[in-house]
Amino acid sequence: MSDINKPGIVLKRDVEAVQIPSGTKITMHAGNSVVITQSLGGSYTVVLPQQAGLFRISGLDADALGKKRVSSSDSLSEEENEDAVLDQLKTCFDPEIPINIVDLGLVYEIRLSCEEDGKSKVHVSMTLTAPGCGMGPTIAEDAKQKILALSWVSDAAVNIVWDPIWSPSMISEAGREKLGMNEE
């Protein structure tokens, strides 16, 4: 079968993808055809017609889809590091709510620790909008991959916590505006 008869986009190289919502990693092979169902925050949600379910491909691997690869930031000063992590986390979205996880109020803590090689390890504590949310592993993995895209980061850990319990009052002003929650 020629590539012309295949639906979607033919992968240009092998690429790691994360199954939604389980967070299970799989390798999609060059030559397979995928259909992009969504592109938010630099990552791509795709369907692999020969396998059931949705999969997320990181923006770092966008070239496998024939798209422009997300580039990492240059090394930043100490004061800018936490802001750079926040900026990366603002590219992570809850798939059911079109607001990034920072503006949703899901990110509780960011800690940076300097490693011997001069790079940093980033620790993030975040929550979800509901304890039963099946997207937790996928959102956490997306956040981790976005943080690892920073050139000065050697490792990242994203932990889901439940204290305090999230409530809509934690949504930022920008998030409230996007959701139409601001009173005129």
Beta strands, then each sheet from edge to edge (+ up, - down):
strand 1: 9-10
strand 2: 15-20
strand 3: 25-28
strand 4: 33-40
strand 5: 43-48
strand 6: 51-57
strand 7: 107-114
strand 8: 120-126
strand 9: 153-160
sheet 1: 1+ 4- 5+ 6- 2+ 3-
sheet 2: 7+ 8- 9-
end
